[in-house]
Amino acid sequence: MGMVVKGTTPTFKYKAQTVDVSDVAVAYLTIKQWDTQKIQKDITSATVDTVAQTIAWKLTQTEALTLDPAQTATAYCDVRLSDGTRFAAPEISFKIGKTGKPEVI
């Protein structure tokens, strides 16, 4: 289980195993805590690397500050290809570390 420190700018990267990322039409990164969606980012805010076959989203400080260190978070990626095929990456869990500066710097 990984860790994200509250208020930092972590990157969530998903490596395509069975599809070509250049065929991705829609993709979402969703982060939940307490069974509530805290952050959702779409493909327009992602970096798509067709050589490495990855889709990566970087959280802003403001987004990471919404995460609560008292609760483990989960993240998952949903993808729809241009032909309509849909995939979902396995959900990952991670802890939230506290920061000494609980504001955007």
C-alpha positions as CSV (number, residue, x, y, z in Angstrom):
1,M,0.0,0.0,0.0
2,G,1.4,3.3,-1.0
3,M,1.1,6.7,0.6
4,V,0.2,10.2,-0.6
5,V,1.2,13.1,1.6
6,K,-1.7,15.6,2.0
7,G,-1.1,18.8,0.0
8,T,1.6,17.4,-2.3
9,T,1.3,16.9,-6.1
10,P,1.4,13.1,-6.6
11,T,1.1,11.4,-10.0
12,F,-1.2,8.4,-10.6
13,K,0.1,6.4,-13.5
14,Y,-1.7,3.5,-15.2
15,K,0.1,1.2,-17.6
16,A,-2.0,-0.3,-20.4
17,Q,-1.5,-4.1,-20.4
18,T,-3.8,-5.2,-23.3
19,V,-4.8,-2.1,-25.2
20,D,-3.1,0.7,-27.1
21,V,-3.5,4.0,-25.2
22,S,-3.8,5.8,-28.6
23,D,-7.2,4.1,-28.9
24,V,-8.5,5.6,-25.6
25,A,-11.5,7.9,-26.2
26,V,-12.5,8.4,-22.5
27,A,-10.6,7.9,-19.3
28,Y,-11.3,8.8,-15.7
29,L,-9.2,8.7,-12.5
30,T,-11.5,8.5,-9.4
31,I,-10.3,8.8,-5.8
32,K,-12.7,7.9,-3.0
33,Q,-12.6,8.1,0.8
34,W,-15.4,7.2,3.2
35,D,-17.3,5.7,0.2
36,T,-17.5,9.3,-1.2
37,Q,-15.9,10.5,-4.5
38,K,-13.3,13.1,-3.5
39,I,-11.5,13.7,-6.8
40,Q,-12.3,12.8,-10.4
41,K,-10.2,13.8,-13.3
42,D,-10.8,13.0,-17.0
43,I,-8.5,12.4,-19.9
44,T,-8.2,16.1,-20.7
45,S,-6.1,16.5,-17.6
46,A,-4.0,13.4,-18.2
47,T,-0.7,12.9,-19.9
48,V,-1.0,10.0,-22.4
49,D,2.3,8.4,-23.4
50,T,1.9,6.2,-26.5
51,V,5.5,5.0,-26.3
52,A,5.3,3.9,-22.7
53,Q,1.6,3.0,-23.0
54,T,0.7,4.9,-19.9
55,I,-2.0,7.4,-18.8
56,A,-1.0,9.6,-15.9
57,W,-2.8,12.2,-13.8
58,K,-1.1,14.7,-11.5
59,L,-3.1,15.9,-8.5
60,T,-2.9,19.6,-7.6
61,Q,-2.1,20.7,-4.0
62,T,-5.7,21.8,-3.6
63,E,-7.0,18.3,-4.7
64,A,-4.5,16.5,-2.4
65,L,-5.5,18.8,0.5
66,T,-9.1,17.4,0.3
67,L,-7.8,13.9,1.4
68,D,-8.2,12.9,5.0
69,P,-5.3,11.3,6.8
70,A,-7.8,9.5,9.1
71,Q,-9.0,7.3,6.2
72,T,-7.3,5.1,3.6
73,A,-8.2,6.2,0.1
74,T,-8.8,4.2,-3.1
75,A,-8.1,5.1,-6.7
76,Y,-9.3,3.5,-9.9
77,C,-9.2,4.2,-13.6
78,D,-12.0,3.6,-16.0
79,V,-11.3,3.6,-19.8
80,R,-13.5,3.5,-22.9
81,L,-11.8,2.8,-26.3
82,S,-12.8,4.5,-29.5
83,D,-14.6,1.3,-30.6
84,G,-16.8,1.4,-27.4
85,T,-14.9,-1.3,-25.5
86,R,-14.7,-0.5,-21.8
87,F,-12.0,-1.4,-19.3
88,A,-11.3,-0.7,-15.6
89,A,-8.0,-1.0,-13.8
90,P,-8.0,-2.7,-10.5
91,E,-8.7,-0.4,-7.5
92,I,-5.6,0.5,-5.4
93,S,-5.6,1.6,-1.8
94,F,-3.2,4.1,-0.3
95,K,-2.7,5.9,3.0
96,I,-2.7,9.7,3.4
97,G,0.2,11.2,5.2
98,K,0.0,14.4,7.2
99,T,1.8,17.6,6.1
100,G,3.2,20.3,8.3
101,K,1.7,23.0,6.0
102,P,-2.0,22.3,5.5
103,E,-2.5,24.9,2.8
104,V,-1.4,25.6,-0.8
105,I,2.1,27.0,-0.9
